[in-house]
Amino acid sequence: MIKVGVVGASGYTGLELIKMLLNHPEFELSYLATTSGESMIEQLHTSLSGVVSMRVEKADPDAVVKHCELVFLALPHQASMGFAKEIIDKGVKVVDLSADYRLDVDTYEKTYCKHEDKNHLNDAVYALIEYYREDLKKAKLAAGPGCYPTATLLGILPFIPYIDTSAPLFIDAKSGVSGAGKKLSDMTHFVTINDNIFAYNPLKHRHAPEIAEKIEKVHGAKMNVNFVPHLIPATRGELISVYATLKQDIDPLEVLKERYAHERFIRIRENPVDVKSTAGTHFCDIFAAKNGNALFVNSAIDNLMRGASSQALAAANLMCGFDEGMGIPLVAYVP
Ligand SMILES: NC(=O)c1ccc[n+]([C@@H]2O[C@H](COP(=O)([O-])OP(=O)(O)OC[C@H]3O[C@@H](n4cnc5c(N)ncnc54)[C@H](OP(=O)(O)O)[C@@H]3O)[C@@H](O)[C@H]2O)c1
């Protein structure tokens, strides 16, 4: 068994990781930590009561090196790199869920803050599994993609060779409230979001530069990415609608079927997708249609799973030489 830890165990993505790791046949959960520490995991997450009893420590890089061969960092950006830079060179594999190792340094510093661990940035592999699988098998540091970029990129990347990349790309995104993490804000307050739906950070959200950078990396196309996220009154789930202009005649579903023919966690749908069918799973469901030269691409994921924790676990599986789907649930929380 490989000893693994979760730092950020009190958060939403931390909980999803713990749930999967408890049933993982090759990983042994050996270290849990938060900023404050000194608690029991079943007290932090009462849903784990009667399932597991395990001490939660105050996060400490030396303890990670002592107890773990691989660690998941489910921390906010900036906190993550402060922690990761202390352990990467000490033989512990790191899977980071934050934005800290996802982007080139220029994009990162324009979008987030000054980067404090440039030494390791070039070693990080972007953990969008279907596009970076072979690199992940050799990686010591994996950078979990953002939730919106995961759903958007899995949907749109197969179409980049067929669309007019000089035209603006419009991405309409909708997310459940857990996408914002557990910290309460005015926007995520029950009274604000219940019976409601609204856009936030239109055209200025931090995931737009990530989407643009990865389209350029995979296909060499610099695109004007216009991204508008909306918050919806749901706990989890993300639905993406992308609008683009085709430059040649294609059958959109055939393009998807061909690109993902051998991908077991991508489901090509014959009809528009919904978030509930992916809830609690690693699946990304994708549908596409056209009207003349107008292309519509529609994708759905669970933001806490494929958008964060199950993608992180798939990356960890690959980094340790296991089947990428090991320990990851397949059946959605339906109804
Ligand atoms: N939620 C999503 O759908 C999603 C999707 C993709 C990626 N992500 C990324 O995954 C990471 C975790 O997200 P989340 O939704 O799980 O967040 P969360 O629910 O807010 O949990 C954050 C965790 O980080 C710890 N923490 C907060 N500030 C810290 C600091 N300064 N130093 C060390 N630990 C700190 C918290 O510990 P305490 O309890 O002690 O404060 C908590 O355990 C974030 O970087 C987020 O952007 C999230």
PDBQT file of the ligand as one rigid body, heavy atoms in Angstrom, charges set to zero:
ROOT
HETATM    1  N1  LIG A 401     -14.790  23.376  -4.931  1.00  0.00    +0.000 N 
HETATM    2  C1  LIG A 401     -14.551  23.029  -6.179  1.00  0.00    +0.000 C 
HETATM    3  O1  LIG A 401     -15.475  22.672  -6.919  1.00  0.00    +0.000 OA
HETATM    4  C2  LIG A 401     -13.141  23.045  -6.701  1.00  0.00    +0.000 A 
HETATM    5  C3  LIG A 401     -12.927  22.565  -8.007  1.00  0.00    +0.000 A 
HETATM    6  C4  LIG A 401     -11.633  22.574  -8.534  1.00  0.00    +0.000 A 
HETATM    7  C5  LIG A 401     -10.592  23.061  -7.774  1.00  0.00    +0.000 A 
HETATM    8  N2  LIG A 401     -10.837  23.544  -6.522  1.00  0.00    +0.000 N 
HETATM    9  C6  LIG A 401      -9.689  24.068  -5.764  1.00  0.00    +0.000 C 
HETATM   10  O2  LIG A 401      -9.384  23.127  -4.743  1.00  0.00    +0.000 OA
HETATM   11  C7  LIG A 401      -8.889  23.827  -3.601  1.00  0.00    +0.000 C 
HETATM   12  C8  LIG A 401      -9.762  23.453  -2.393  1.00  0.00    +0.000 C 
HETATM   13  O3  LIG A 401     -11.101  23.834  -2.689  1.00  0.00    +0.000 OA
HETATM   14  P1  LIG A 401     -12.309  23.510  -1.711  1.00  0.00    +0.000 P 
HETATM   15  O4  LIG A 401     -13.534  23.833  -2.475  1.00  0.00    +0.000 OA
HETATM   16  O5  LIG A 401     -12.138  22.191  -1.099  1.00  0.00    +0.000 OA
HETATM   17  O6  LIG A 401     -12.086  24.639  -0.588  1.00  0.00    +0.000 OA
HETATM   18  P2  LIG A 401     -12.687  24.716   0.880  1.00  0.00    +0.000 P 
HETATM   19  O7  LIG A 401     -13.897  23.905   1.002  1.00  0.00    +0.000 OA
HETATM   20  O8  LIG A 401     -12.768  26.182   1.179  1.00  0.00    +0.000 OA
HETATM   21  O9  LIG A 401     -11.512  24.090   1.776  1.00  0.00    +0.000 OA
HETATM   22  C9  LIG A 401     -10.246  24.718   1.864  1.00  0.00    +0.000 C 
HETATM   23  C10 LIG A 401      -9.331  23.931   2.767  1.00  0.00    +0.000 C 
HETATM   24  O10 LIG A 401      -8.082  24.646   2.813  1.00  0.00    +0.000 OA
HETATM   25  C11 LIG A 401      -7.753  24.939   4.181  1.00  0.00    +0.000 C 
HETATM   26  N3  LIG A 401      -7.160  26.304   4.204  1.00  0.00    +0.000 N 
HETATM   27  C12 LIG A 401      -7.783  27.476   4.024  1.00  0.00    +0.000 A 
HETATM   28  N4  LIG A 401      -6.885  28.507   4.063  1.00  0.00    +0.000 NA
HETATM   29  C13 LIG A 401      -5.680  27.946   4.286  1.00  0.00    +0.000 A 
HETATM   30  C14 LIG A 401      -4.369  28.453   4.440  1.00  0.00    +0.000 A 
HETATM   31  N5  LIG A 401      -4.103  29.762   4.349  1.00  0.00    +0.000 N 
HETATM   32  N6  LIG A 401      -3.353  27.571   4.662  1.00  0.00    +0.000 NA
HETATM   33  C15 LIG A 401      -3.607  26.244   4.753  1.00  0.00    +0.000 A 
HETATM   34  N7  LIG A 401      -4.848  25.704   4.624  1.00  0.00    +0.000 NA
HETATM   35  C16 LIG A 401      -5.856  26.544   4.371  1.00  0.00    +0.000 A 
HETATM   36  C17 LIG A 401      -9.051  24.896   4.948  1.00  0.00    +0.000 C 
HETATM   37  O11 LIG A 401      -8.715  24.535   6.280  1.00  0.00    +0.000 OA
HETATM   38  P3  LIG A 401      -9.475  25.148   7.547  1.00  0.00    +0.000 P 
HETATM   39  O12 LIG A 401     -10.752  24.384   7.681  1.00  0.00    +0.000 OA
HETATM   40  O13 LIG A 401      -8.521  24.881   8.668  1.00  0.00    +0.000 OA
HETATM   41  O14 LIG A 401      -9.663  26.608   7.221  1.00  0.00    +0.000 OA
HETATM   42  C18 LIG A 401      -9.806  23.794   4.206  1.00  0.00    +0.000 C 
HETATM   43  O15 LIG A 401      -9.396  22.526   4.684  1.00  0.00    +0.000 OA
HETATM   44  C19 LIG A 401      -8.950  25.327  -3.952  1.00  0.00    +0.000 C 
HETATM   45  O16 LIG A 401      -7.697  25.753  -4.421  1.00  0.00    +0.000 OA
HETATM   46  C20 LIG A 401      -9.979  25.372  -5.061  1.00  0.00    +0.000 C 
HETATM   47  O17 LIG A 401      -9.796  26.471  -5.930  1.00  0.00    +0.000 OA
HETATM   48  C21 LIG A 401     -12.077  23.519  -5.963  1.00  0.00    +0.000 A 
ENDROOT
TORSDOF 0
